[in-house]
């Protein structure tokens, strides 16, 4: 653990307010809420978004990219698509300045508290609720196979092929971290069926799928599972998965069922 570094003058930052400071070469988001200063890595653990630029509500800050929320007192991830806490740092007010000391880990107990400048703090650092985990982010590579992926439906259970039945099939494909299906997560933007020119009586299925951010390692698995699950239907001649990043995914695309599973209210 390093030494405290002076990063601001008391009164320089509005209350509530946030700014970015540099400590020992790291960019740190400095927050001022109810007379108390807090410091976090200026990095959303979902995809690296700048937390200091996010919307600050009470002791919660929302990443401006996909809306993941963090507790500024502890760094705890409070909502998807963030998986891990971001690093919280020690802060003190001394000699008219605000000082920050970097921590090395991602502890959830929060930084060392400092006395309020203008008025008492309204609470102590709290233990985080169960952290929500992000949906996968997008890649365009499609693996040829994937052991242990979503189970294919039986032909008897498949039913007549239509857009609704394809969406029902896709509910078998689950995010490998969230364990919530990609339909309820709001990752499916469209399903198109066209008669196959090579296999009479069967359909070519195109699935427009989004991801929560452009670079998640689980993307290939979701794409591969989607192709295999839909291709198992007896009326499907082939499956194309198209990655669509516009409009960007936001948490409000999730269904109520997905929110219930993830504990988001």
C-alpha positions as CSV (number, residue, x, y, z in Angstrom):
1,X,0.0,0.0,0.0
2,X,1.4,3.4,-1.0
3,X,1.3,6.8,0.6
4,X,-1.5,9.3,0.6
5,X,-1.4,11.7,-2.4
6,X,-3.1,15.1,-2.4
7,X,-5.5,15.2,-5.3
8,X,-7.8,18.2,-4.6
9,X,-8.5,21.1,-2.4
10,X,-11.5,20.9,0.0
11,X,-14.4,22.8,-1.6
12,X,-13.0,22.4,-5.1
13,X,-15.5,19.6,-5.9
14,X,-19.2,20.3,-5.7
15,X,-21.4,18.2,-3.4
16,X,-22.6,16.0,-4.9
17,X,-20.0,15.8,-7.6
18,X,-17.3,13.7,-9.3
19,X,-14.1,14.2,-11.1
20,X,-11.0,12.3,-12.4
21,X,-7.7,12.6,-10.6
22,X,-4.4,10.8,-11.1
23,X,-2.7,8.9,-8.3
24,X,0.6,7.1,-8.8
25,X,-0.2,6.9,-12.5
26,X,-3.7,5.5,-12.1
27,X,-6.9,7.3,-13.1
28,X,-9.2,7.6,-10.1
29,X,-12.8,8.7,-9.9
30,X,-13.2,11.0,-6.9
31,X,-16.7,11.5,-5.6
32,X,-18.0,14.1,-3.1
33,X,-21.4,13.2,-1.5
34,X,-22.9,14.5,1.7
35,X,-19.7,16.1,2.8
36,X,-17.6,12.9,2.4
37,X,-15.1,12.0,-0.3
38,X,-14.8,8.6,-1.9
39,X,-12.4,7.2,-4.5
40,X,-12.7,4.3,-7.0
41,X,-10.8,3.2,-10.0
42,X,-12.3,5.1,-12.9
43,X,-13.0,1.9,-14.6
44,X,-16.3,-0.1,-15.0
45,X,-15.4,-3.7,-14.6
46,X,-17.9,-4.6,-17.3
47,X,-16.1,-3.0,-20.3
48,X,-13.9,-0.2,-19.0
49,X,-16.3,2.7,-19.0
50,X,-15.3,5.9,-17.1
51,X,-17.2,5.9,-13.8
52,X,-16.5,9.6,-13.1
53,X,-18.6,10.5,-16.1
54,X,-21.6,8.4,-15.0
55,X,-24.8,9.5,-13.3
56,X,-24.3,9.9,-9.6
57,X,-27.4,9.2,-7.5
58,X,-26.8,9.2,-3.7
59,X,-24.0,6.7,-3.2
60,X,-24.5,4.9,-6.5
61,X,-22.8,5.8,-9.8
62,X,-24.0,4.3,-13.1
63,X,-21.5,3.6,-15.9
64,X,-22.4,5.8,-18.9
65,X,-21.9,3.0,-21.4
66,X,-24.3,0.2,-20.3
67,X,-25.7,1.4,-16.9
68,X,-23.9,-0.9,-14.5
69,X,-24.1,0.6,-11.1
70,X,-21.5,0.7,-8.4
71,X,-21.5,1.7,-4.7
72,X,-19.0,4.6,-4.4
73,X,-18.3,3.7,-0.8
74,X,-17.2,0.1,-1.4
75,X,-16.7,-0.3,-5.2
76,X,-19.3,-3.1,-5.1
77,X,-21.1,-3.9,-8.3
78,X,-24.8,-3.4,-7.7
79,X,-26.4,-4.3,-11.1
80,X,-25.7,-6.0,-14.3
81,X,-23.9,-6.0,-16.6
82,X,-21.1,-5.5,-14.1
83,X,-19.7,-8.8,-12.6
84,X,-17.0,-7.7,-10.2
85,X,-16.4,-4.8,-7.8
86,X,-14.2,-2.0,-8.9
87,X,-11.3,-1.0,-6.6
88,X,-12.1,1.4,-3.8
89,X,-9.3,3.5,-2.2
90,X,-8.6,5.2,1.1
91,X,-9.5,8.9,1.3
92,X,-8.7,11.5,4.0
93,X,-9.2,15.2,4.4
94,X,-6.3,17.0,6.0
95,X,-4.8,20.5,5.9
96,X,-7.4,21.7,3.5
97,X,-6.8,19.0,1.0
98,X,-8.3,15.7,-0.2
99,X,-5.8,12.9,-0.1
100,X,-6.1,9.4,-1.7
101,X,-4.1,6.3,-1.0
102,X,-4.4,3.4,-3.5
103,X,-5.4,0.0,-2.5
104,X,-4.1,-3.1,-4.2
105,X,-7.2,-5.4,-4.1
106,X,-10.9,-5.4,-4.8
107,X,-12.1,-5.5,-1.1
108,X,-15.8,-5.1,-0.4
109,X,-15.4,-3.5,3.0
110,X,-14.8,-0.1,1.5
111,X,-12.1,2.5,1.9
112,X,-11.0,4.0,5.2
113,X,-13.6,6.5,6.2
114,X,-12.8,10.2,6.7
115,X,-14.7,12.8,8.6
116,X,-17.3,14.9,6.7
117,X,-16.2,18.3,5.6
118,X,-19.5,20.1,6.0
119,X,-21.9,17.6,7.6
120,X,-21.9,14.1,9.0
121,X,-22.0,11.1,6.7
122,X,-25.4,9.4,6.5
123,X,-24.1,5.9,6.8
124,X,-21.2,3.5,6.9
125,X,-20.0,1.5,4.0
126,X,-22.4,-1.3,3.4
127,X,-21.9,-4.9,2.3
128,X,-22.8,-5.3,-1.4
129,X,-25.9,-7.2,-2.4
130,X,-25.4,-10.1,-4.7
131,X,-23.6,-8.7,-7.7
132,X,-25.4,-8.9,-11.0
133,X,-23.4,-10.3,-13.9
134,X,-23.2,-8.9,-17.3
135,X,-24.6,-10.4,-20.4
136,X,-22.1,-11.4,-23.0
137,X,-20.6,-8.9,-25.3
138,X,-20.2,-9.3,-29.0
139,X,-17.7,-11.0,-31.2
140,X,-18.2,-12.1,-34.7
141,X,-16.3,-15.4,-34.6
142,X,-18.6,-18.5,-34.7
143,X,-17.1,-21.7,-33.3
144,X,-17.7,-24.9,-35.2
145,X,-18.5,-26.8,-32.1
146,X,-18.7,-26.3,-28.3
147,X,-18.7,-29.0,-25.8
148,X,-21.2,-28.7,-23.0
149,X,-23.4,-26.1,-24.8
150,X,-27.1,-25.7,-24.9
151,X,-29.1,-28.9,-25.3
152,X,-30.8,-29.3,-28.7
153,X,-34.6,-29.7,-28.7
154,X,-36.1,-32.9,-29.9
155,X,-38.0,-32.9,-33.2
156,X,-41.2,-33.9,-31.5
157,X,-41.0,-30.9,-29.2
158,X,-40.0,-28.5,-31.8
159,X,-43.5,-27.6,-33.2
160,X,-44.2,-25.8,-36.5
161,X,-41.5,-23.4,-37.5
162,X,-42.3,-19.7,-37.2
163,X,-40.7,-16.6,-35.6
164,X,-42.4,-17.3,-32.3
165,X,-41.3,-20.9,-32.2
166,X,-37.7,-19.9,-33.0
167,X,-37.7,-17.5,-30.1
168,X,-39.0,-20.3,-27.8
169,X,-36.1,-22.4,-29.0
170,X,-33.7,-19.6,-28.2
171,X,-34.9,-19.6,-24.6
172,X,-32.8,-22.7,-24.2
173,X,-29.7,-20.7,-24.9
174,X,-28.4,-19.2,-21.6
175,X,-25.7,-16.7,-20.8
176,X,-23.0,-18.9,-19.2
177,X,-22.4,-16.4,-16.4
178,X,-25.9,-15.2,-15.7
179,X,-27.8,-18.4,-16.4
180,X,-30.6,-16.3,-17.9
181,X,-31.8,-17.1,-21.5
182,X,-30.8,-14.7,-24.3
183,X,-34.4,-13.9,-25.2
184,X,-35.3,-12.6,-21.7
185,X,-32.0,-10.8,-21.6
186,X,-33.1,-8.8,-24.6
187,X,-30.3,-9.9,-26.9
188,X,-32.5,-11.1,-29.8
189,X,-33.4,-8.2,-32.0
190,X,-35.0,-10.1,-34.8
191,X,-35.8,-13.5,-36.4
192,X,-36.3,-13.9,-40.2
193,X,-37.4,-17.0,-42.0
194,X,-37.0,-17.5,-45.7
195,X,-37.7,-20.7,-47.8
196,X,-34.5,-22.6,-48.5
197,X,-33.5,-22.6,-52.2
198,X,-31.4,-25.7,-51.7
199,X,-33.6,-27.8,-49.4
200,X,-37.3,-27.7,-50.5
201,X,-39.8,-27.6,-47.7
202,X,-37.3,-26.2,-45.2
203,X,-36.5,-22.7,-44.0
204,X,-33.3,-20.6,-43.7
205,X,-33.3,-18.8,-40.3
206,X,-31.5,-15.5,-39.7
207,X,-31.1,-14.3,-36.1
208,X,-30.2,-10.7,-35.4
209,X,-28.4,-10.8,-32.0
210,X,-26.8,-8.1,-30.0
211,X,-24.3,-8.2,-27.1
212,X,-24.0,-5.9,-24.1
213,X,-20.6,-4.6,-25.2
214,X,-18.2,-5.2,-28.1
215,X,-15.7,-7.6,-26.5
216,X,-16.9,-10.4,-24.2
217,X,-15.3,-13.8,-24.3
218,X,-18.6,-15.6,-23.9
219,X,-19.8,-14.3,-27.3
220,X,-18.6,-17.2,-29.4
221,X,-20.4,-19.7,-27.1
222,X,-23.7,-17.8,-27.4
223,X,-23.4,-17.6,-31.1
224,X,-22.5,-21.3,-31.4
225,X,-25.3,-22.4,-29.0
226,X,-27.8,-20.3,-31.0
227,X,-26.9,-21.9,-34.3
228,X,-27.0,-25.4,-32.9
229,X,-30.3,-25.0,-31.0
230,X,-32.2,-23.6,-34.0
231,X,-30.5,-25.9,-36.5
232,X,-31.9,-28.9,-34.5
233,X,-35.4,-28.1,-35.6
234,X,-36.4,-30.5,-38.5
235,X,-37.7,-27.7,-40.7
236,X,-34.5,-25.7,-40.5
237,X,-32.1,-25.9,-43.5
238,X,-29.5,-23.5,-42.1
239,X,-28.9,-20.8,-39.5
240,X,-27.2,-17.4,-39.8
241,X,-26.4,-15.4,-36.7
242,X,-25.9,-11.7,-37.4
243,X,-24.4,-9.5,-34.7
244,X,-26.1,-6.1,-34.5
245,X,-24.7,-3.4,-32.2
246,X,-27.3,-0.7,-33.1
247,X,-29.2,0.3,-31.2
248,X,-26.9,-0.6,-28.3
249,X,-28.2,-3.0,-25.6
250,X,-29.4,-1.4,-22.3
251,X,-30.7,-3.1,-19.2
252,X,-34.2,-2.0,-19.9
253,X,-34.4,-4.5,-22.7
254,X,-34.6,-7.3,-20.2
255,X,-37.9,-8.9,-19.4
256,X,-39.4,-8.9,-15.9
257,X,-38.5,-12.6,-15.6
258,X,-34.9,-11.8,-16.2
259,X,-34.9,-9.0,-13.7
260,X,-36.5,-11.3,-11.1
261,X,-33.8,-13.9,-11.7
262,X,-31.0,-11.4,-11.3
263,X,-32.6,-9.6,-8.3
264,X,-33.0,-6.3,-10.2
265,X,-36.1,-4.4,-9.1
